[in-house]
Amino acid sequence: MSGSAIQTLDIQHLHQPPFDTLSAQQRTYLQQHSKIVYLDNLQPIPTGWQGDFFIILKGFVHQLQGEALIATLNAGDWFDTKVRQSGVFNFITQQQSLMYRIDGQVLSAITEQNPTLKNALFADVAARLNHHQARLAQSESQKLLYQPIANLGQHIKPPHFVDDTATLYDATMAMNQFDIKHILVKSQARMTETERDKLIAQGVEKSTIAAYVERIGIFTQTDVCRAIGQKADFATTPVLDFTNFKIHTVHQSQDVSEALLTMLQTRTHRLPIIDSQGQIIGILGQTELLSFLTNHSNLIVARIEQAQSLDDVAVAVELIGKFIREQHASGIKIHVISRMVQSLNLQVFAKVWQLIVPAITFYNTCLFVMGSEGRGEQILRTDQDNALIIRNGFKDDNLPSYAAQFNEALANMGYPYCDGKIMLSNERWRKTSTAFEKQITAWYMSGSSEDMMWIATLVDAHFVCGDIKLFEQLQKHWQVSAKNVATSNFINRFAKPILQFGDSSGWWQKFVGASETDIDLKKAGIFPIVHGVRALSLEYQITDTNTRSRLRQLAQQQVLSDTMAQNLAEALDFFMAKRLDVALTTQDRTARAVNPNHLSALEKDLLKECLAMVKDFKTFITHHYRLDIF
């Protein structure tokens, strides 16, 4: 290779991501302390080069940990020879190779001045993935989503209060005075310590406890209409009678995206904002918040709520697909997209069920979803996983017909039938409360592989509509049963599929550049994380179904380290994002295989890191549950 060609490679590689973040001065300085080096076939990196950074220009290199092959690195890939906490890596060429060798001390000095480059090259998995995601989200609207709520400034309305002794007339006049559609209500009766402890024991989120303790409620225009409908005397009726005290709040330090998720999930139009002392410092309205988004998800919600027929709902469902593409193209984090999609899908399912069944049946049953839809990790429309609880003593001879209509309607809207028939049209998944509890008890006592699968499906359940008390009662039953009636060593055998189904021991072979190198993202990455976390959550009585939330609580209980929990959450996001990329490029919405050699050098390196994180997690689960002897 000629000197001019080498110089071209030099300049080219120091302008590509992540080196595009270098200033001109930093790039020049780095070039002055770097050189092109040649290594023969099967030659290890010399000891004297320990700590330096390398970009492969020609040839390929094996990365080893001890005798274990970790990855094969090709032209365009990079690696560093620093000693890491996870151990020492060795690098050996597999053919004659040219590399760009960058002085490690010089690069370290520059990265101290350039935190963006430092995160991209040397941070742990979570920080590197966050850096990569930040590079994808460049538009002003996406920057806004990841700002603290406190930064919204003038878009936050100041709080206005009336006492609970004020009349409906006084409260309505206060709303007119301040030109707002709500007023906050202060109750004179303070919550006792016993009442507060009871709320905490019931699992009420901490961000709302302050509002309960202070007995702050909200009175809105909707409540005005409700009072008129009930012919209340506005001059004498206290506003307390029509005030909602179970309000949802957000902390001023939370991301704007968290406020949006809360609004979508709770179907509320305004959120009180609290500070670190639990005091309400402002009100964030849905109109103000959603005006910052380019996808107009509020229009989708409105279409679903106003739908008068299944055809009307189908139109809204098509808008959800467009929503996903726009959000992903804009660089929105995949867990934010998936939770938004979950909220929209749940509203679709609730509306479809409401349109099919009479009101008396709607309120005497409980519809819920399971699997990835229940975890809030389903993005594109794949197999239905749904079920129905029927109140004990309630009978509707048309329920089998309604259930079939429901599943058929969703299938027509693009939510395919479940191959395993985990749908409410199947009697197994449509039972009275008592019958469901007996069936769950039998599953735990049997412990067969099939029954384990039913339990794994069930513990990801999420309420959709109907009587939520039926759902909460059943949820409590399967949690208690896991402790009291399950067969011996149940949880160990429950966790074992992480090794059987999620085997990715040979994933490193996928990096050698051959054409048949696709990695199944679900088997190699998504399933091991999801099921390992699901097993731990069942063991430690964690009721949340979302994997990210489960990881956070496992870290709080010190089951997992904060670092492992955060890295696994970000790795799951990466796998899901790549899976979505694949699905959007084909008609097959179940596609989940990616060829690492078709990724950029940065994404390829991140994929390798994420797969290594999965391997470490599987080792943790193996030791935790002694899977080596089961």
C-alpha positions in Angstrom: 0.0 0.0 0.0 1.4 3.4 -1.0 2.1 6.2 1.5 -0.6 8.4 0.0 -3.1 5.5 0.3 -2.2 5.1 4.0 -2.5 8.8 4.6 -6.0 8.7 3.0 -7.0 5.9 5.4 -5.6 7.9 8.3 -7.7 10.9 7.6 -10.8 8.9 6.6 -11.0 6.9 9.9 -10.4 9.9 12.1 -13.4 11.7 10.6 -15.8 8.7 11.0 -18.0 8.2 14.1 -17.2 8.4 16.9 -14.0 10.4 15.9 -16.2 13.0 14.2 -16.6 14.6 17.6 -12.9 15.6 17.6 -12.1 19.2 17.2 -9.6 20.1 14.4 -6.9 20.6 16.9 -7.6 17.3 18.7 -7.6 15.4 15.4 -4.3 16.9 14.3 -2.7 16.1 17.7 -4.0 12.5 17.5 -2.6 12.1 14.0 0.8 13.3 15.2 0.9 10.6 17.8 -0.4 7.7 15.6 1.1 5.5 13.0 0.3 2.6 10.5 1.6 -0.7 11.8 1.9 -4.1 10.1 1.5 -7.5 11.8 2.1 -10.9 10.3 -0.4 -13.8 10.3 -1.1 -15.3 13.8 0.9 -12.5 15.5 -0.4 -11.2 18.9 -0.3 -7.5 19.7 3.1 -6.9 21.1 3.4 -6.4 24.9 5.0 -3.0 24.3 1.8 -1.7 22.6 -0.4 -2.5 25.7 -2.8 0.3 26.4 -2.8 1.6 22.8 -5.9 1.9 20.5 -6.2 0.2 17.1 -8.3 0.6 14.0 -8.1 -2.4 11.6 -7.4 -1.2 8.0 -6.8 -4.7 6.4 -7.1 -8.3 7.7 -8.9 -9.5 10.7 -8.2 -10.2 14.4 -9.4 -12.7 17.0 -10.3 -11.2 20.4 -9.7 -13.8 23.2 -10.3 -13.9 26.9 -8.0 -16.6 28.1 -8.6 -19.4 25.5 -12.2 -18.3 24.8 -12.8 -16.6 21.5 -14.9 -13.5 22.2 -15.1 -11.9 18.7 -13.6 -11.7 15.3 -12.8 -8.1 14.3 -12.7 -7.1 10.6 -11.5 -4.1 8.6 -13.1 -0.9 10.0 -13.5 -2.3 13.5 -11.5 -1.0 16.5 -10.3 -2.2 19.8 -8.1 -1.1 22.7 -5.7 -3.1 24.8 -6.4 -1.6 28.2 -6.8 -3.9 31.1 -10.5 -4.0 32.1 -12.4 -5.0 35.2 -13.8 -8.0 33.3 -10.2 -9.3 32.7 -7.4 -9.1 30.1 -8.2 -9.5 26.4 -5.7 -10.9 23.9 -5.7 -10.0 20.3 -4.2 -12.2 17.6 -4.2 -11.6 13.8 -5.7 -14.3 11.6 -3.9 -13.1 8.4 -1.4 -10.4 7.4 -2.9 -7.2 8.8 -2.5 -3.4 8.7 -3.7 -1.4 11.6 -3.9 2.3 12.6 -2.2 2.4 16.0 -3.1 5.4 18.2 -1.0 6.2 21.3 -3.2 5.2 24.3 -1.9 7.9 26.6 -2.6 10.6 24.1 -6.0 9.3 23.3 -6.8 9.1 27.0 -5.8 12.7 27.5 -8.0 13.8 24.6 -11.0 11.9 25.8 -10.7 13.6 29.1 -11.2 16.9 27.2 -13.9 15.3 25.0 -16.5 13.4 27.2 -18.6 12.5 24.1 -15.7 10.6 22.6 -14.8 9.1 26.0 -18.4 7.7 26.4 -18.3 6.3 22.9 -15.0 4.4 23.3 -14.5 3.6 27.0 -17.7 3.8 29.0 -19.7 0.8 30.2 -22.5 -0.6 28.0 -25.3 1.6 29.4 -23.3 4.8 28.9 -22.2 3.8 25.4 -25.7 2.9 24.3 -27.1 6.2 25.7 -24.4 8.0 23.8 -25.3 6.2 20.6 -29.0 6.9 21.2 -28.3 10.6 21.8 -26.5 10.8 18.4 -29.7 9.5 16.7 -32.0 12.0 18.4 -31.0 15.4 17.0 -34.3 17.2 16.2 -35.5 19.9 18.6 -38.7 17.9 19.5 -36.6 14.9 20.6 -34.2 17.0 22.6 -37.2 18.3 24.4 -38.4 14.8 25.3 -35.3 14.1 27.3 -35.2 17.5 29.1 -36.3 17.7 32.7 -39.9 18.8 33.1 -38.6 21.8 35.0 -37.1 23.2 31.8 -40.5 23.6 30.1 -40.8 27.0 31.8 -43.7 29.1 30.5 -45.5 25.9 29.3 -46.1 24.9 32.9 -49.1 26.6 34.4 -48.9 27.9 38.0 -51.0 26.0 40.6 -54.2 27.6 41.9 -56.0 26.3 44.9 -59.4 26.5 46.7 -60.3 25.0 50.1 -62.5 21.9 50.1 -65.2 24.0 51.9 -65.6 26.2 48.8 -68.8 25.7 46.9 -69.1 24.4 43.4 -69.9 28.0 42.4 -66.7 29.3 44.1 -64.5 26.7 42.4 -66.1 27.3 39.0 -65.6 31.1 39.4 -62.0 30.6 40.4 -61.4 28.6 37.2 -63.0 31.4 35.2 -60.8 34.0 37.0 -57.6 32.3 36.2 -58.7 31.1 32.7 -58.0 27.5 33.4 -60.0 24.2 33.1 -59.2 22.9 36.5 -58.6 24.0 40.1 -56.6 22.3 42.8 -58.5 21.5 46.1 -56.9 21.6 49.5 -58.6 19.3 52.0 -58.7 20.6 55.6 -58.5 17.0 56.9 -54.9 15.8 57.0 -54.0 12.1 56.4 -53.0 10.2 59.5 -49.7 8.3 59.7 -51.7 5.0 59.6 -53.5 6.0 56.4 -50.2 7.0 54.8 -48.5 3.7 55.8 -51.5 1.8 54.4 -51.0 3.5 51.0 -47.3 2.7 51.0 -48.2 -1.0 51.8 -50.6 -1.0 48.9 -47.8 0.0 46.6 -48.9 3.5 45.8 -46.0 5.1 43.9 -43.9 7.5 45.9 -44.4 10.4 43.6 -48.1 10.4 44.5 -47.8 9.8 48.2 -47.1 13.5 48.9 -50.3 14.5 47.1 -52.3 11.9 49.2 -50.7 13.0 52.5 -51.5 16.6 51.9 -54.9 15.7 50.5 -54.6 17.7 47.4 -57.3 16.9 44.8 -58.3 18.3 41.4 -61.6 19.6 40.2 -62.0 20.0 36.4 -64.5 21.1 33.8 -65.5 17.4 33.5 -66.5 17.5 37.2 -68.5 20.6 36.5 -70.5 18.7 33.9 -70.9 15.8 36.2 -72.3 18.1 39.0 -74.7 19.6 36.5 -75.8 16.2 35.4 -76.5 15.2 39.0 -78.4 18.5 39.5 -76.2 19.6 42.3 -76.8 23.0 43.9 -73.7 25.0 43.0 -74.4 27.6 45.7 -74.4 25.2 48.6 -72.7 22.0 47.5 -69.0 21.8 48.6 -66.5 21.2 45.8 -65.2 18.3 48.0 -68.1 16.2 46.8 -66.9 16.3 43.2 -63.1 16.4 43.7 -60.8 13.6 42.7 -58.1 13.1 45.3 -56.4 10.1 43.6 -54.3 12.4 41.3 -51.2 11.3 39.4 -48.1 13.6 39.7 -44.7 13.9 38.2 -41.4 15.2 39.7 -39.9 18.2 38.1 -36.6 16.3 37.5 -38.3 13.6 35.5 -38.0 13.6 31.7 -40.7 15.1 29.6 -41.1 11.6 28.1 -42.1 10.2 31.5 -44.8 12.8 31.8 -46.1 11.9 28.4 -46.2 8.2 29.3 -48.0 8.9 32.5 -50.7 10.9 30.7 -51.2 8.1 28.1 -51.2 5.3 30.6 -53.6 7.0 33.1 -55.6 8.8 30.5 -55.3 12.1 32.3 -55.1 15.5 30.6 -53.1 17.3 33.2 -50.4 16.4 35.8 -49.4 18.3 38.9 -45.7 18.8 39.1 -44.0 18.3 42.5 -40.6 19.3 43.9 -38.3 17.3 46.2 -40.4 18.3 49.2 -43.6 16.9 47.6 -45.0 20.4 47.1 -47.1 21.1 43.9 -45.2 23.8 42.0 -47.1 23.7 38.7 -49.5 21.9 36.3 -48.5 20.4 33.0 -51.4 20.1 30.6 -51.6 17.5 27.8 -52.3 20.1 25.2 -49.1 22.0 26.1 -47.0 18.8 26.2 -48.3 17.1 23.1 -47.8 20.3 21.0 -44.1 19.6 21.2 -44.5 16.3 19.4 -44.5 15.9 15.6 -46.4 12.7 15.7 -49.7 14.0 17.2 -50.3 10.9 19.3 -53.1 12.8 21.0 -55.0 12.6 17.7 -54.7 8.8 17.8 -56.1 8.7 21.4 -58.9 11.0 20.3 -59.8 8.7 17.3 -59.9 5.7 19.6 -62.0 7.4 22.2 -64.5 8.7 19.6 -64.7 5.5 17.6 -68.3 4.3 17.1 -67.5 1.2 15.1 -64.7 -1.4 14.6 -63.9 0.3 11.3 -63.3 3.5 13.1 -60.9 1.7 15.5 -59.1 0.2 12.5 -58.3 3.7 11.2 -56.6 4.6 14.5 -54.6 1.3 14.5 -53.1 2.2 11.1 -52.0 5.6 12.6 -50.2 3.7 15.4 -48.0 2.1 12.7 -47.1 5.5 11.3 -46.5 6.8 14.8 -43.9 4.0 15.4 -42.0 4.8 12.2 -41.9 8.5 12.9 -40.8 8.0 16.5 -38.1 5.5 15.5 -36.8 7.6 12.7 -36.6 10.6 15.1 -34.3 8.7 17.4 -36.8 8.2 20.3 -35.6 5.6 22.8 -37.1 2.2 22.1 -38.5 1.7 25.6 -40.3 5.1 25.4 -41.8 4.1 22.0 -42.9 0.7 23.3 -44.6 2.0 26.4 -46.4 4.6 24.3 -47.5 1.9 21.9 -48.6 -0.3 24.8 -50.8 2.6 26.0 -52.3 3.1 22.6 -52.8 -0.7 22.0 -54.5 -1.1 25.4 -57.0 1.7 24.5 -57.6 -0.1 21.2 -58.3 -3.4 22.9 -60.6 -1.8 25.5 -62.6 0.0 22.8 -63.0 -3.1 20.7 -64.2 -5.1 23.7 -66.5 -2.2 24.7 -68.0 -2.1 21.2 -68.7 -5.9 21.1 -70.2 -6.6 24.6 -73.1 -5.1 26.4 -72.3 -2.8 29.4 -73.3 -5.4 32.0 -70.9 -7.9 30.6 -68.1 -5.3 30.3 -68.3 -4.4 34.0 -68.6 -8.0 35.1 -65.5 -9.2 33.3 -61.9 -8.2 33.2 -59.8 -8.2 30.0 -56.0 -8.4 30.2 -53.0 -9.0 27.9 -49.9 -11.0 28.5 -46.4 -11.6 27.0 -44.5 -8.7 25.4 -47.8 -6.7 25.1 -48.2 -7.1 28.9 -44.6 -6.0 29.5 -45.0 -3.0 27.3 -42.2 -4.3 25.1 -44.2 -5.0 21.9 -43.8 -2.5 19.1 -45.1 -4.0 15.9 -48.4 -5.9 15.8 -47.6 -9.6 16.5 -49.4 -12.5 18.0 -52.3 -11.8 20.4 -51.9 -12.9 24.0 -55.1 -12.0 25.9 -57.5 -13.5 28.5 -60.7 -12.8 30.3 -61.7 -13.1 33.9 -65.4 -13.5 34.6 -67.0 -12.5 37.9 -68.1 -15.5 40.0 -71.8 -16.0 39.6 -72.1 -13.8 36.5 -73.4 -15.6 33.3 -73.7 -14.5 29.7 -74.4 -17.3 27.3 -72.9 -15.1 24.5 -69.5 -14.8 26.0 -67.9 -17.5 23.7 -69.3 -15.6 20.7 -68.1 -12.3 22.0 -64.6 -13.7 22.7 -64.4 -15.1 19.1 -65.6 -11.7 17.7 -62.9 -9.9 19.8 -60.0 -12.0 18.6 -61.3 -11.9 15.0 -61.6 -8.1 15.1 -58.1 -7.7 16.3 -56.8 -10.2 13.7 -58.5 -8.1 11.0 -56.8 -5.0 12.3 -53.4 -6.7 12.0 -52.9 -8.3 15.4 -52.4 -12.0 14.3 -54.0 -14.9 16.1 -51.7 -16.6 18.7 -50.4 -19.9 17.4 -50.5 -21.3 20.9 -54.2 -20.1 21.2 -53.4 -17.9 24.2 -56.5 -15.9 23.6 -59.8 -15.4 25.3 -61.6 -17.4 22.6 -59.8 -20.4 24.2 -61.7 -21.6 27.3 -58.3 -22.1 29.0 -58.0 -18.3 29.0 -61.6 -17.4 29.7 -62.7 -18.4 33.1 -64.4 -17.3 36.3 -62.2 -16.0 39.1 -62.4 -19.2 41.1 -61.8 -21.4 38.0 -58.8 -19.3 37.0 -57.3 -19.6 40.5 -57.8 -23.4 40.6 -56.1 -23.7 37.2 -53.1 -21.5 38.3 -52.7 -23.6 41.5 -52.7 -26.8 39.3 -50.0 -25.3 37.1 -47.8 -24.5 40.1 -48.3 -28.0 41.6 -47.7 -29.8 38.3 -44.5 -27.9 37.4 -44.5 -29.5 33.9 -42.6 -27.7 31.1 -46.0 -26.8 29.5 -47.4 -25.5 32.8 -44.2 -23.5 33.3 -44.8 -21.8 30.0 -48.4 -20.9 31.0 -47.1 -19.3 34.2 -44.4 -17.4 32.4 -47.0 -16.0 30.1 -49.4 -15.1 33.0 -46.9 -13.3 35.2 -46.4 -10.7 32.4 -50.2 -9.9 32.5 -51.4 -6.3 32.3 -54.9 -5.0 33.0 -56.8 -3.6 30.0 -60.4 -2.9 30.9 -63.4 -4.0 32.9 -63.3 -4.6 36.7 -59.7 -4.1 37.8 -60.4 -5.8 41.2 -60.8 -9.1 39.4 -57.4 -8.7 37.9 -55.7 -7.6 41.2 -57.3 -10.6 43.0 -55.9 -13.1 40.4 -52.5 -11.4 40.4 -52.3 -11.7 44.1 -53.2 -15.4 43.8 -50.4 -16.3 41.4 -47.9 -14.4 43.5 -48.9 -16.1 46.7 -49.0 -19.5 44.9 -45.4 -19.1 43.7 -44.4 -19.2 47.4 -47.0 -21.5 48.9 -48.1 -24.2 46.5 -45.3 -24.5 43.9 -43.4 -27.7 43.7 -40.0 -27.9 45.2 -37.2 -26.2 43.2 -40.0 -24.7 41.1 -38.2 -21.3 40.6 -35.0 -23.1 39.6 -36.7 -25.0 36.9 -38.8 -22.0 35.9 -35.5 -20.1 35.2 -33.8 -22.9 33.3 -35.2 -22.0 29.8 -32.8 -19.1 29.8 -30.1 -21.7 29.0 -32.2 -24.0 26.8 -34.0 -21.5 24.6 -31.6 -18.6 24.9 -28.5 -20.4 24.0 -26.1 -18.0 22.3 -22.8 -19.7 23.2 -21.7 -19.5 19.6 -22.7 -15.9 18.8 -19.1 -14.8 18.5 -18.8 -16.9 15.3 -21.3 -14.6 13.6 -18.7 -11.9 13.4 -16.3 -13.6 10.9 -17.9 -12.0 7.8 -19.5 -15.0 6.1 -22.9 -14.5 4.4 -24.8 -16.9 6.8 -24.0 -14.9 9.9 -27.4 -13.7 11.1 -27.9 -13.4 14.8 -31.4 -14.2 16.1 -31.9 -11.1 18.4 -34.7 -12.7 20.3 -32.9 -15.9 21.1 -29.5 -14.5 21.7 -30.4 -11.3 23.4 -34.0 -10.4 24.2 -35.3 -13.7 25.7 -32.4 -14.4 28.1 -32.7 -10.9 29.6 -36.5 -10.9 29.7 -36.9 -14.5 31.2 -34.0 -14.2 33.6 -35.5 -10.9 35.0 -39.0 -12.5 35.0 -37.7 -15.4 37.1 -36.0 -13.0 39.6 -39.1 -10.8 39.8 -41.4 -13.8 40.5 -39.0 -15.0 43.2 -38.7 -11.5 44.8 -42.5 -10.7 44.5 -42.1 -7.8 42.1 -45.5 -7.0 40.6 -44.3 -4.7 37.8 -44.4 -6.5 34.4 -42.1 -4.1 32.4 -38.5 -5.5 32.2 -37.0 -2.1 32.7 -39.1 -1.5 35.8 -38.3 -5.0 37.1 -34.6 -4.4 36.7 -34.8 -1.1 38.6 -36.6 -2.8 41.5 -34.2 -5.7 41.5 -31.4 -3.2 41.9 -33.2 -1.5 44.7 -33.5 -4.8 46.5 -29.8 -5.4 45.8 -30.5 -8.6 43.9 -28.6 -7.1 41.0 -25.9 -4.4 41.0 -27.0 -1.0 39.8 -24.5 -1.3 36.9 -25.7 -4.7 35.8 -29.4 -3.6 35.9 -28.7 -0.4 33.9 -26.5 -2.2 31.4 -29.2 -5.0 30.9 -31.9 -2.3 30.4 -29.9 -0.5 27.8 -28.8 -3.8 26.1 -32.5 -4.8 25.8 -33.3 -1.5 24.3 -30.5 -2.0 21.7 -31.7 -5.5 20.8 -35.3 -4.3 20.4 -34.2 -1.3 18.3 -32.2 -3.5 16.0 -35.2 -5.9 15.8 -37.4 -3.1 14.8 -34.9 -2.0 12.1 -35.1 -5.5 10.6 -38.9 -5.7 10.8 -39.3 -2.3 9.1 -37.2 -3.4 6.1 -39.3 -6.5 5.3 -42.9 -7.6 5.0 -42.2 -10.2 7.7 -43.1 -8.3 11.0 -41.7 -11.3 13.0 -38.3 -10.9 11.5 -35.6 -10.7 14.2 -32.3 -11.8 12.7 -29.5 -9.3 12.0 -26.2 -9.7 10.2 -23.6 -7.9 12.3 -21.4 -7.4 9.2 -24.2 -5.1 7.8 -23.9 -2.8 10.8 -21.7 0.2 11.2 -18.5 -0.3 13.1 -20.0 1.5 16.1 -23.2 -0.6 16.1 -21.3 -3.8 15.5 -19.1 -3.0 18.5 -22.2 -2.2 20.6 -23.8 -5.5 19.5 -20.7 -7.4 20.7 -20.8 -5.6 24.0 -24.5 -6.3 24.5 -24.1 -10.0 23.7 -21.2 -10.2 26.2 -23.5 -8.6 28.8 -26.1 -11.3 28.1 -23.5 -13.9 28.6 -22.5 -12.5 32.0 -26.2 -12.3 33.0 -26.8 -15.9 32.0 -23.7 -16.9 34.2 -25.3 -14.9 37.1 -28.6 -16.7 36.6 -26.9 -20.1 36.4 -25.1 -19.5 39.7 -28.1 -17.9 41.4 -30.4 -20.8 40.6 -27.8 -23.6 40.5 -28.9 -24.4 37.0 -25.7 -26.4 36.5 -27.2 -29.2 38.7 -30.9 -29.0 37.5 
